[in-house]
């Protein structure tokens, strides 16, 4: 693998981790009956950043696993009971 691909994968992993952490935080706040507005806003911002990142990656690296990425995000949300 080249350095550019490794950097891409590192940033992709960081964004996945942030999505996961925000999903966990949303779950925790929801269970505690607390306001989730700020967390939902941050979650949306991270998802937007992720989509922009993927679009850029597609131009730079010809990323071909967008379907897998979408399923991964949906699985994270489903696992944390964000969607049914």
BELRA-V633789 format. One record per helix or strand of 3 or more residues. SS is the DSSP state (helix for helix, strand for strand). FROM is the first residue (numbers start at 0). LEN is the number of residues. Records with the same first field share a line. If there is no record, write none. Layout:
SS: FROM-LEN ; FROM-LEN
This chain:
helix: 2-30 ; 36-25 ; 65-14
